[in-house]
Amino acid sequence: MLGDAAHRMPPYAGEGVNMAMQDAYELAEYLTGSLCTDIPSAIAAYETQMCKRAAEVTGQTLYNTQMLHSEGALSNILKIMQGA
């Protein structure tokens, strides 16, 4: 439901742990806030938002993974570091 196991992405960028921290915060907000009237609706609302947020980060991570493991990866990294 939350944390590294909930987000399928390569582990080297550290995004899984970042997502896990945000997951915990958001789930606590849904469970303790006034937006939802019961636990099942709080979990459903949390999961909807988590999936939207995770999709964006996962897309970025997969794009970067492909770039870093492609032919010319070193050149790509140097361009990024040089602001090109």
C-alpha positions, 0 to 999 in steps of 0.5 A, spaced: 500 500 500 505 504 501 513 505 501 518 502 496 514 495 495 508 499 492 512 503 487 515 499 481 522 503 479 529 502 479 532 503 486 538 507 484 535 514 484 532 514 491 525 515 488 522 509 492 524 512 499 522 519 497 515 516 495 515 512 501 515 518 505 510 522 502 506 515 502 506 515 509 504 523 510 498 522 505 495 516 508 496 519 515 492 525 512 487 521 509 486 517 515 486 522 520 483 528 516 476 530 515 476 529 508 473 522 509 468 519 513 471 512 514 477 507 513 475 504 506 474 511 503 480 514 506 484 508 503 481 509 496 482 516 496 489 515 498 491 510 493 488 514 487 492 520 489 498 515 490 497 512 483 497 519 480 503 521 483 507 515 482 505 514 475 509 521 474 515 519 478 515 512 475 515 515 468 521 520 469 525 514 473 524 509 467 526 515 462 532 516 466 534 509 466 533 508 459 537 514 457 543 512 462 543 505 459 543 507 452 548 507 447 552 514 448 550 514 456 556 518 458 555 523 453 548 524 455 550 525 462 556 530 460 550 534 456 546 534 462 552 536 467 554 542 462 547 544 462 546 543 455 
